């Protein structure tokens, strides 16, 4: 599966096993659909709106137009269950990011926590064997160490979701894998607290200077690697409620800026300034060992792929 390049996947087949992806219209969702198509699944979409533009950009317009697309609210169990009928598994990505949770805490809780509970309830009703869901390194706060201590509402909701996933295993035998990436970068990343490196790569491709608005130690993971982690979790025969710290490459934000600056033309620059992100990474661990044959893309390669994508879309030769 050529996930490391920018090739479009095969078209969906109605005879293939079906997997529901919530929040599939977004950045990570589009790449997850791409990975599912490369792996021979038939993805089914559940999203708040029918906006196929990013999916078309990542998967090709033909594939995007062929997808079975359900419009619904993750807070509505009936809508979710109707979309999930006939699917073998759910990959749950729908959610609000840090700024949205801060601006509207109640809605953030309803979407990020109640929405996750609805996914688990539907999976249980449909006798699915496991749930794969997006958590976040946001469960860790600024104090460091291996114990989650979030200081943002987003991180608190994500941690609560992990605890709920454990409860579904302990009480109902419903297995799960949650993944905790930190800075996910790559083609299509436009919003969120940690979007700076992706926006900087786009600026380089379009011939603009850019300042990444934070400093400090990051863990950078290419979006295609998050998608392949979901595929590994999908194929794994798991028991228990697992949470994976999905590490890519640890690097200072100023060094990321330097790497991007080296790819830029001489008349523009990429820098990083500002306060560190409100997360201190935990020590490296082996939690990703359950993802058989999974490994991250080198940062230099992922950044070059991101710039290549944006240059191609801007009509600029690499």
Residue, then its C-alpha position, 0 to 999 in steps of 0.5 A: x500500500x503506497x501510503x508514503x506517496x500521494x497516489x489515489x487509492x482504488x475505488x470503493x467496492x460494495x462487496x468489500x467489508x464495510x467500516x464506518x468512519x465518523x468525522x471522515x470529512x476532516x483532515x485525519x478522516x480523509x486520510x483514514x478513508x484513503x487507507x481503508x480503500x488501499x486495504x480493500x475495505x468499503x468505508x462508510x462516512x458519518x459526518x455533520x455535513x456533506x463536504x467531500x472536497x478534502x476527501x476528493x483531494x486526498x482520495x480522488x474525486x471518483x472515490x469521494x463521489x462513490x462513498x456512502x455518506x450519512x449526514x448526522x450528529x454524533x450526539x444522536x444515537x439513532x442517526x449513528x446506529x442507522x449509519x453503522x448498520x451493516x458495518x463490521x467496525x467503527x473508527x471514531x474520529x468525530x470531535x471538537x479541537x482544543x479551541x472549540x472546546x475552550x470556546x464552548x465547553x458544554x458542546x465540547x463535552x457533548x461531542x467529544x465525550x457523549x459522542x464517544x459513548x454513543x459510538x461504544x453503545x452502537x458498537x455493542x448493540x451491533x455486536x462489533x468486536x472492537x472500537x477504534x477511536x482518536x484520543x490525543x496527547x492532550x491528555x498530558x499536561x505541562x507537568x510531564x511524566x507518564x501519568x495523564x494530567x490534562x489542563x485543557x478541556x479538550x484533554x480532559x474530555x479525551x481522558x474521560x473517553x479513555x476511562x469510559x473505553x476501559x469501562x466498556x471492556x471491564x463490564x461488557x467485553x467490548x475491546x478498543x484501541x485509542x491512539x494519542x498522537x501529538x502534532x499530526x501534520x500533512x496535506x489537508x491540515x488547516x485548523x487546530x492548535x498544532x496546525x502550524x507546521x502543516x501551514x508552514x509547509x503550505x506557505x513554503x509551497x506557495x512562496x510565502x514566509x510563515x511563523x510557527x506560533x509556538x516553540x518547545x519540544x514536539x512529537x511530529x507524526x505524519x497523517x498517513x502514519x495515523x491512518x496506517x495505525x488505525x489499519x493495524x488496529x483494525x486488523x489486530x486480534x485484540x482483547x482489552x482497552x488499549x491506549x497507544x501513545x502514537x509517537x513519530x519524531x521528537x523535535x524542537x519546533x524551531x528545528x522543524x522551522x529550520x527544516x522547512x526553511x531549507x526547503x523554501x526559496x531564498x526570498x522567504x523564511x520559516x521561523x518559530x516563536x511564542x510559548x511552548x505547547x501546553x503539553x510535556x510529552x511522556x517518556x517513550x514507551x512500547x504501547x504501539x507494539x500492538x500495532x503489528x508492522x507499524x512504523x512512522x515516516x521520517x519527518x524529513x520525508x513527511x515534510x517533503x511530501x507535504x510540500x510536494x502536495x501543496x506545490x502540485x495543487x498550486x501548479x508549482x513544480x517541485 
